[in-house]
């Protein structure tokens, strides 16, 4: 039985490792659906970056991808997170709800991957809806097949990372297949679920014009996609790779230039996307 910890405030940039050594491997994690307990990296209280308005952002542990540009490799494993009850999160959410409501905000559940511990994510989102809060997840979409109707009905917004349009590049970037993400995007389009697509721009890895065009043309016809957000690669997570003794493939990669960022945003706009 895992030791129950406390929900402590922090930041996505905090290094958290080894908090729950007895946790299962994330690829073997069997969700009981009830989600009374889960593994959490940290939470931030005043983000204006992860959805509309002022947000509380909960970073869950567990991800099945291994992105070469990942800023938070300490969210990959459940064993690195703190094991807490959903009630702790919900109680904390209740104390912030008046401020979040007054600033047109809500909660965003990020990761890691928000759908590894789907039951836990669902339970918190359902409680947030009861509080009248706007709800969002950030996801790669790789586990989109797990998102059942009741789960989706608790969500106001999906922030979907489409890391590449080319299966080979996607595998090179993430170690996984692209198809599940595209299938999830199509399903969200079919049900008209609001989506913000996020694309991480990494020079020499994802910046190929054909790669960008592929995403732009896939997304442009989707009326539910409110924004395409181009996120410039940065090196703020490099220290985590180093501290965790991981081989960081992008050690010498520079952030994209303003000219490259403009080119990519313009590519999305030229295809008919609302991009920023
Ligand atoms: S999906 Fe996100 S958390 Fe997972 S490896 Fe990629 S960037 Fe990191």
Boltz pocket constraint, residues with backbone or C-beta under 6 A from the ligand:
constraints:
  - pocket:
      binder: B
      contacts: [[A, 63], [A, 64], [A, 65], [A, 66], [A, 67], [A, 69], [A, 70], [A, 71], [A, 72], [A, 73], [A, 75], [A, 111], [A, 112], [A, 113], [A, 140]]
      max_distance: 6.0
